[in-house]
Amino acid sequence: MAHHAGIIDREKPEYSRCGTIADLFREMAVRAEEQSMVLLIDEYDSPLRHSLQDREAFEAVSAHLRAFYSVVRQYEGRFRFIFVTGIMRFSNQIFGYGQSISDIGSDPEYGALLGFTEEEIRECFGEELRERTASLFHKSPGDVTHEETDRVVECLRRHCGGYCFDDECSVRLFEPRSSLQFLSPCGGEAFSDCWFMEGGGRTNLPESMSRILADAALNGGKAPSVPWMDYAVSPDFDNTECAVSMLTQRGYFSIREADSMHLFPGFQNLEQLRVGACLLTKRLKASGGASEEDVYRLNWIDDTPEKEDVTAEGISEYLSLIYKVLCRGEKIGTEEEACRMPVLNLQGSGYDAGTFKSGAGTCGGITVDFIERRVVIALRCMQEGESAEAKLQEAAELAKNETVSCPAVKERRFAMVFSVPEQKIVLAAEVKGCLSSSSK
């Protein structure tokens, strides 16, 4: 900062004694008339963010910023308007607020500034939305139905919507970069996650933060709560509240709920969940004791669910390899347990994956949703002495009864039998008019 101030000083002799940016700014403010200046600062926190992992550098940058903003507060009467933006909220000791300067970052009135609302997606990008829908459903734009457009918006919401940063959780937003990438003519068939657009660099986090994200993936997308009074960032990443605050402010988490005392962050869309699930499955692959060959094979066939010509045998192999690589040492005995790790692996690979319930309210199997099609994998567990064929028939009935919300979506339905004694899929079939089984 002092270096930049020195460059400016050489152009203006009256500022030749200014040693820092704060000194330079003070000299300018002293000469200004009341209500005559406008101060606009974008990403005020950039130097702090770039020095977070170097405490000495962070303290040095903080000292410069404190000096600068103390001058702003001292001469705030000289300003007609001040507007400062940033990604993260640092301690008031760094920024501080004066009589006429307030933090609006969590104010619901300004919540829509931080992304696109659904109304903006539909109105401002209506033409792009129709073109994208037509491309995905292989139609001309004039033939696109409201139902198909609603399906695309719902998929976009599930993928990169739900972001919220206000203290009343009243405004839900779409992530701008992911939305624009998807709506662009060059968007391709799949969604692009903002966290992975830069070569995955945004997943290279300190170990404490990676662990929090991975644990949230295991915990239904929920992160530890944070008191509002502690919702600030510092270099102390080993402090859970500080780490969760940073992850929330940077968009890895969103505010799910809030009350007057606490905020409750977590994953609110698939691109957030993908980061946590990806970090979790990477950790399991590295520490689970699986062979390098099996890990490589699983990574190689990770595109199995998206293949339009996928077979029951292909899905059976894919699921069994997930159990072998990610569930070593974990005894699976129920349908819910048999679905959990495959769903997490799918989510970590960028798929819109989840589970569905049987008529009895228990876990019925796995769903993988694409915009224009859906894969349903009904799954039943077979205990010692039970008939695999009978369990396959049960799974087939579950697959037939699973409903889809959008009739425009094409479906592939499969039935799988997981053997508890063998810990793998032993019988699989695609469910059509009749069953054609594949035993393993």
C-alpha positions as CSV (number, residue, x, y, z in Angstrom):
1,M,0.0,0.0,0.0
2,A,2.8,2.4,0.9
3,H,4.4,1.6,-2.5
4,H,1.2,2.5,-4.4
5,A,0.9,5.7,-2.3
6,G,4.4,6.6,-3.2
7,I,3.7,6.3,-6.9
8,I,0.8,8.6,-6.6
9,D,2.8,11.1,-4.5
10,R,5.4,11.5,-7.3
11,E,2.6,12.9,-9.5
12,K,1.4,15.3,-6.9
13,P,4.1,17.3,-5.0
14,E,1.6,18.5,-2.4
15,Y,1.4,14.9,-1.2
16,S,5.1,14.2,-1.2
17,R,5.3,13.6,2.5
18,C,2.6,10.9,2.5
19,G,4.1,7.6,3.4
20,T,1.0,5.3,3.3
21,I,-2.3,5.1,1.6
22,A,-3.9,6.3,4.8
23,D,-1.6,9.4,4.9
24,L,-2.4,10.2,1.3
25,F,-6.2,9.8,1.9
26,R,-6.0,12.0,5.0
27,E,-4.3,14.8,3.0
28,M,-7.1,14.5,0.4
29,A,-9.9,14.5,3.0
30,V,-8.5,17.5,4.8
31,R,-8.7,19.6,1.6
32,A,-12.2,18.4,0.7
33,E,-15.4,20.2,1.4
34,E,-18.3,18.7,3.4
35,Q,-20.4,16.2,1.5
36,S,-18.1,16.6,-1.6
37,M,-16.6,13.1,-1.9
38,V,-17.8,9.7,-3.1
39,L,-15.9,6.6,-2.0
40,L,-16.4,3.3,-3.8
41,I,-14.3,0.3,-2.9
42,D,-14.7,-3.1,-4.5
43,E,-13.5,-6.2,-2.6
44,Y,-12.1,-4.3,0.4
45,D,-11.2,-7.7,1.9
46,S,-9.0,-8.9,-1.0
47,P,-5.7,-8.2,0.7
48,L,-6.9,-9.9,3.9
49,R,-8.2,-13.0,2.1
50,H,-4.9,-13.4,0.2
51,S,-2.9,-13.3,3.5
52,L,-5.2,-15.5,5.6
53,Q,-2.8,-18.4,5.8
54,D,0.2,-16.2,6.8
55,R,-0.6,-14.7,10.2
56,E,2.3,-12.2,10.1
57,A,1.3,-10.9,6.7
58,F,-2.4,-10.8,7.8
59,E,-1.5,-8.6,10.8
60,A,0.5,-6.3,8.7
61,V,-2.3,-5.9,6.1
62,S,-4.8,-5.4,8.9
63,A,-2.8,-2.6,10.4
64,H,-2.7,-0.8,7.1
65,L,-6.5,-1.3,6.6
66,R,-7.3,-0.2,10.2
67,A,-5.3,3.0,9.6
68,F,-7.1,3.7,6.3
69,Y,-10.6,3.1,7.6
70,S,-9.9,5.2,10.7
71,V,-9.3,8.1,8.4
72,V,-12.6,7.3,6.6
73,R,-14.4,7.4,9.9
74,Q,-12.6,10.5,11.0
75,Y,-13.7,12.4,7.9
76,E,-16.9,10.7,7.1
77,G,-18.7,14.1,7.1
78,R,-16.7,15.0,3.9
79,F,-18.4,12.1,2.0
80,R,-21.6,12.4,0.1
81,F,-21.7,8.6,-0.4
82,I,-19.6,5.6,0.7
83,F,-20.1,2.1,-0.7
84,V,-17.8,-0.7,0.1
85,T,-18.1,-4.3,-1.1
86,G,-16.4,-7.5,0.0
87,I,-16.8,-11.3,0.2
88,M,-16.0,-11.9,3.8
89,R,-16.9,-10.1,7.0
90,F,-13.8,-9.4,9.1
91,S,-13.7,-8.1,12.7
92,N,-15.0,-4.6,13.3
93,Q,-11.6,-3.9,14.7
94,I,-10.3,-3.9,11.1
95,F,-13.2,-2.2,9.3
96,G,-15.2,-0.4,12.0
97,Y,-18.3,1.6,11.6
98,G,-18.9,5.3,12.1
99,Q,-22.1,7.3,12.7
100,S,-23.2,7.1,9.1
101,I,-21.5,3.8,8.0
102,S,-23.4,0.6,8.5
103,D,-23.0,-3.1,7.5
104,I,-25.8,-4.1,5.2
105,G,-24.4,-7.5,4.3
106,S,-27.0,-9.4,6.2
107,D,-29.9,-6.9,5.7
108,P,-32.8,-8.6,3.9
109,E,-33.6,-5.4,2.1
110,Y,-30.4,-5.8,0.2
111,G,-30.3,-9.6,0.0
112,A,-31.0,-9.8,-3.7
113,L,-27.8,-7.9,-4.6
114,L,-25.8,-11.0,-4.1
115,G,-27.1,-13.2,-7.0
116,F,-30.0,-13.7,-9.4
117,T,-33.6,-14.2,-8.1
118,E,-35.9,-16.7,-9.9
119,E,-37.9,-13.7,-11.2
120,E,-34.7,-12.3,-12.8
121,I,-33.8,-15.6,-14.3
122,R,-37.2,-15.9,-16.0
123,E,-37.6,-12.2,-17.0
124,C,-34.1,-11.1,-17.8
125,F,-32.9,-14.3,-19.4
126,G,-36.3,-15.5,-20.8
127,E,-35.0,-15.9,-24.4
128,E,-31.9,-17.7,-23.3
129,L,-34.0,-20.0,-21.0
130,R,-36.3,-20.9,-24.0
131,E,-33.3,-21.6,-26.2
132,R,-31.7,-23.8,-23.5
133,T,-34.9,-25.7,-22.9
134,A,-35.4,-26.3,-26.6
135,S,-31.9,-27.6,-26.9
136,L,-32.2,-30.0,-24.0
137,F,-35.6,-31.3,-25.1
138,H,-34.6,-31.4,-28.8
139,K,-37.3,-29.0,-29.9
140,S,-37.6,-25.6,-31.6
141,P,-38.0,-22.7,-29.2
142,G,-41.5,-22.1,-30.3
143,D,-42.5,-25.7,-29.3
144,V,-41.2,-25.5,-25.8
145,T,-44.0,-25.9,-23.2
146,H,-44.3,-24.2,-19.8
147,E,-43.9,-27.5,-18.1
148,E,-40.5,-28.1,-19.8
149,T,-39.4,-24.6,-18.9
150,D,-40.4,-25.1,-15.3
151,R,-38.5,-28.3,-15.3
152,V,-35.3,-26.6,-16.4
153,V,-35.7,-23.8,-13.9
154,E,-36.3,-26.3,-11.1
155,C,-33.2,-28.2,-12.1
156,L,-31.2,-25.0,-12.2
157,R,-32.6,-24.1,-8.7
158,R,-31.6,-27.6,-7.4
159,H,-28.2,-27.2,-8.9
160,C,-27.2,-23.6,-8.0
161,G,-30.1,-22.0,-6.3
162,G,-31.0,-21.6,-2.6
163,Y,-28.1,-19.3,-1.7
164,C,-29.0,-17.0,1.2
165,F,-27.0,-14.5,3.2
166,D,-29.5,-12.4,5.0
167,D,-30.3,-12.7,8.7
168,E,-34.0,-13.5,8.1
169,C,-33.4,-16.1,5.4
170,S,-36.0,-14.2,3.3
171,V,-34.1,-14.0,-0.1
172,R,-33.0,-17.1,-2.0
173,L,-30.7,-16.7,-4.9
174,F,-29.1,-18.4,-7.9
175,E,-25.3,-18.4,-8.2
176,P,-24.5,-16.0,-11.1
177,R,-21.5,-17.7,-12.7
178,S,-23.1,-21.2,-12.8
179,S,-26.4,-19.7,-14.0
180,L,-24.8,-17.7,-16.8
181,Q,-22.6,-20.6,-17.9
182,F,-25.7,-22.9,-18.1
183,L,-27.8,-20.3,-20.0
184,S,-25.1,-19.5,-22.5
185,P,-25.2,-20.9,-26.0
186,C,-21.9,-22.7,-25.3
187,G,-23.2,-24.1,-22.0
188,G,-23.1,-27.8,-23.1
189,E,-25.5,-30.5,-21.9
190,A,-24.4,-30.5,-18.3
191,F,-24.2,-27.9,-15.5
192,S,-20.9,-26.3,-14.6
193,D,-20.2,-25.9,-10.9
194,C,-18.6,-22.6,-10.0
195,W,-16.3,-24.4,-7.5
196,F,-14.8,-26.5,-10.3
197,M,-14.6,-23.9,-13.1
198,E,-11.0,-23.1,-12.1
199,G,-9.5,-26.5,-12.3
200,G,-10.9,-27.5,-8.8
201,G,-8.7,-24.9,-7.1
202,R,-11.6,-23.8,-4.9
203,T,-11.6,-27.2,-3.3
204,N,-7.9,-26.8,-2.2
205,L,-8.7,-25.7,1.4
206,P,-7.1,-26.0,4.8
207,E,-7.6,-29.4,6.3
208,S,-9.9,-28.1,9.0
209,M,-12.2,-26.6,6.5
210,S,-12.1,-29.7,4.2
211,R,-13.1,-31.8,7.2
212,I,-16.1,-29.5,8.1
213,L,-17.4,-29.7,4.5
214,A,-16.9,-33.5,4.3
215,D,-18.6,-34.0,7.7
216,A,-21.6,-31.8,6.5
217,A,-22.0,-34.2,3.5
218,L,-22.3,-37.1,6.0
219,N,-24.6,-35.1,8.2
220,G,-27.4,-34.4,5.7
221,G,-25.9,-31.1,4.5
222,K,-25.9,-29.4,7.9
223,A,-22.9,-27.5,9.3
224,P,-22.3,-26.4,12.9
225,S,-24.3,-23.3,14.0
226,V,-22.6,-20.0,14.6
227,P,-23.6,-17.1,17.0
228,W,-24.2,-13.9,15.0
229,M,-21.8,-12.1,17.3
230,D,-19.0,-14.5,16.2
231,Y,-19.9,-14.4,12.5
232,A,-16.5,-13.0,11.4
233,V,-13.3,-14.3,9.8
234,S,-9.8,-14.4,11.2
235,P,-6.7,-16.6,10.5
236,D,-7.8,-19.0,13.3
237,F,-9.0,-21.8,11.0
238,D,-8.8,-24.3,13.8
239,N,-11.7,-22.4,15.5
240,T,-14.8,-24.1,14.1
241,E,-17.0,-21.0,14.3
242,C,-14.4,-19.0,12.4
243,A,-14.0,-21.7,9.8
244,V,-17.7,-22.2,9.3
245,S,-18.1,-18.4,9.1
246,M,-15.6,-18.2,6.3
247,L,-17.1,-21.1,4.4
248,T,-20.6,-19.5,4.6
249,Q,-19.4,-16.1,3.5
250,R,-17.6,-17.5,0.6
251,G,-20.6,-19.5,-0.5
252,Y,-19.5,-23.1,0.3
253,F,-22.4,-23.1,2.7
254,S,-25.6,-21.0,2.7
255,I,-27.7,-19.9,5.6
256,R,-30.4,-22.5,6.0
257,E,-32.1,-21.0,9.0
258,A,-31.5,-18.2,11.5
259,D,-32.8,-16.8,14.7
260,S,-31.9,-13.7,16.7
261,M,-28.9,-15.4,18.3
262,H,-27.6,-18.0,15.7
263,L,-27.3,-18.8,12.1
264,F,-27.5,-22.4,10.9
265,P,-25.5,-22.9,7.7
266,G,-25.5,-25.9,5.4
267,F,-25.7,-27.1,1.8
268,Q,-28.7,-25.7,-0.1
269,N,-27.9,-26.9,-3.6
270,L,-26.1,-29.6,-5.5
271,E,-23.0,-27.6,-6.4
272,Q,-22.4,-26.9,-2.7
273,L,-23.1,-30.6,-1.8
274,R,-20.7,-31.7,-4.6
275,V,-17.8,-30.0,-2.9
276,G,-18.4,-31.7,0.5
277,A,-19.2,-35.1,-1.0
278,C,-16.1,-34.9,-3.3
279,L,-13.9,-34.1,-0.4
280,L,-15.4,-37.0,1.6
281,T,-15.1,-39.6,-1.1
282,K,-11.5,-38.5,-1.8
283,R,-10.7,-39.0,1.9
284,L,-12.3,-42.4,1.9
285,K,-10.5,-43.5,-1.3
286,A,-7.2,-42.4,0.2
287,S,-7.7,-44.0,3.6
288,G,-10.1,-46.9,3.1
289,G,-7.5,-49.5,2.2
290,A,-8.8,-50.2,-1.3
291,S,-6.3,-51.1,-4.0
292,E,-5.1,-48.5,-6.4
293,E,-6.5,-50.6,-9.2
294,D,-10.0,-50.5,-7.7
295,V,-9.9,-46.8,-7.0
296,Y,-8.7,-46.2,-10.6
297,R,-11.5,-48.4,-12.0
298,L,-14.2,-46.6,-9.9
299,N,-12.9,-43.2,-11.2
300,W,-12.9,-44.6,-14.7
301,I,-16.5,-45.8,-14.7
302,D,-17.9,-42.8,-12.8
303,D,-19.8,-41.7,-15.9
304,T,-21.9,-44.9,-15.9
305,P,-25.2,-43.3,-14.7
306,E,-25.2,-40.6,-17.4
307,K,-24.8,-43.1,-20.3
308,E,-28.1,-43.3,-22.3
309,D,-27.3,-46.9,-23.1
310,V,-26.5,-47.9,-19.6
311,T,-27.3,-51.5,-18.7
312,A,-28.4,-53.2,-15.5
313,E,-25.1,-55.1,-15.5
314,G,-23.2,-51.7,-15.8
315,I,-25.0,-50.2,-12.8
316,S,-24.5,-53.4,-10.8
317,E,-20.7,-53.3,-11.4
318,Y,-20.6,-49.6,-10.6
319,L,-22.5,-50.0,-7.3
320,S,-20.5,-53.0,-6.2
321,L,-17.2,-51.2,-6.9
322,I,-18.4,-48.3,-4.7
323,Y,-19.1,-50.7,-1.8
324,K,-15.7,-52.3,-2.3
325,V,-13.8,-49.0,-2.4
326,L,-15.7,-46.7,-0.1
327,C,-17.3,-49.1,2.4
328,R,-14.4,-51.3,3.5
329,G,-14.8,-52.2,7.1
330,E,-18.4,-51.0,7.2
331,K,-21.0,-53.8,7.4
332,I,-24.0,-52.9,5.3
333,G,-27.3,-54.5,6.5
334,T,-30.2,-52.3,5.4
335,E,-31.4,-50.6,2.2
336,E,-30.7,-47.2,3.7
337,E,-27.1,-48.1,4.4
338,A,-26.8,-49.7,0.9
339,C,-27.9,-46.5,-0.7
340,R,-26.0,-43.9,1.4
341,M,-22.4,-44.2,0.0
342,P,-23.5,-44.6,-3.7
343,V,-25.5,-41.5,-3.4
344,L,-22.6,-39.6,-1.8
345,N,-20.2,-40.8,-4.5
346,L,-22.7,-39.7,-7.2
347,Q,-23.2,-36.3,-5.6
348,G,-19.4,-35.9,-5.3
349,S,-19.2,-36.6,-9.0
350,G,-21.7,-33.9,-9.8
351,Y,-24.9,-35.9,-10.2
352,D,-28.3,-34.9,-8.9
353,A,-28.7,-38.1,-6.9
354,G,-30.9,-38.9,-3.9
355,T,-33.1,-41.6,-2.5
356,F,-36.8,-42.4,-2.6
357,K,-39.1,-44.0,-0.1
358,S,-41.0,-47.3,-0.5
359,G,-44.7,-47.5,0.2
360,A,-43.8,-48.6,3.8
361,G,-41.8,-45.4,4.3
362,T,-38.4,-47.2,4.2
363,C,-35.6,-46.4,1.8
364,G,-36.6,-47.8,-1.6
365,G,-33.6,-47.0,-3.7
366,I,-31.6,-44.3,-5.6
367,T,-32.6,-41.7,-8.1
368,V,-30.3,-39.9,-10.5
369,D,-32.0,-36.9,-12.2
370,F,-30.9,-35.2,-15.4
371,I,-32.9,-32.4,-16.9
372,E,-34.6,-34.4,-19.6
373,R,-34.4,-38.0,-18.1
374,R,-34.2,-39.9,-14.9
375,V,-32.6,-43.1,-13.7
376,V,-34.4,-45.0,-10.9
377,I,-32.5,-47.8,-9.1
378,A,-34.8,-49.7,-6.7
379,L,-32.8,-51.8,-4.2
380,R,-33.6,-54.6,-1.8
381,C,-31.3,-56.3,0.7
382,M,-31.1,-60.1,0.8
383,Q,-30.2,-61.8,4.0
384,E,-28.8,-65.3,4.4
385,G,-31.2,-67.9,3.2
386,E,-33.5,-65.5,1.3
387,S,-34.3,-65.8,-2.4
388,A,-32.5,-63.4,-4.7
389,E,-35.3,-63.8,-7.3
390,A,-38.0,-62.9,-4.8
391,K,-36.1,-59.9,-3.7
392,L,-35.6,-58.8,-7.3
393,Q,-39.4,-59.0,-7.8
394,E,-39.8,-56.8,-4.8
395,A,-37.3,-54.3,-6.2
396,A,-39.0,-54.3,-9.6
397,E,-42.4,-53.4,-8.0
398,L,-40.7,-50.5,-6.1
399,A,-39.2,-49.3,-9.4
400,K,-42.5,-49.4,-11.2
401,N,-44.3,-47.5,-8.4
402,E,-41.8,-44.7,-8.1
403,T,-43.4,-41.6,-9.7
404,V,-41.8,-38.7,-11.5
405,S,-43.0,-35.1,-11.2
406,C,-42.5,-34.1,-14.8
407,P,-44.1,-36.3,-17.5
408,A,-41.7,-34.8,-20.1
409,V,-38.8,-36.6,-18.5
410,K,-37.8,-40.0,-20.0
411,E,-37.0,-42.7,-17.5
412,R,-34.9,-45.8,-17.1
413,R,-35.8,-48.1,-14.2
414,F,-33.7,-50.8,-12.7
415,A,-34.1,-53.4,-9.9
416,M,-31.1,-54.5,-7.8
417,V,-30.5,-57.1,-5.1
418,F,-27.8,-56.4,-2.5
419,S,-26.5,-59.5,-0.7
420,V,-25.7,-58.7,2.9
421,P,-23.5,-61.8,3.4
422,E,-21.5,-61.0,0.2
423,Q,-21.7,-57.1,0.5
424,K,-22.3,-56.6,-3.2
425,I,-25.0,-56.6,-5.9
426,V,-25.9,-60.2,-6.8
427,L,-28.9,-59.7,-9.1
428,A,-29.9,-56.8,-11.4
429,A,-32.5,-56.2,-14.1
430,E,-34.0,-53.4,-16.1
431,V,-37.6,-52.9,-15.4
432,K,-39.7,-52.7,-18.5
433,G,-42.7,-54.7,-19.5
434,C,-40.9,-57.8,-18.1
435,L,-37.7,-58.5,-16.3
436,S,-34.5,-59.5,-17.9
437,S,-32.1,-60.3,-15.0
438,S,-28.4,-60.2,-14.8
439,S,-26.8,-62.2,-11.9
440,K,-23.4,-61.5,-10.5
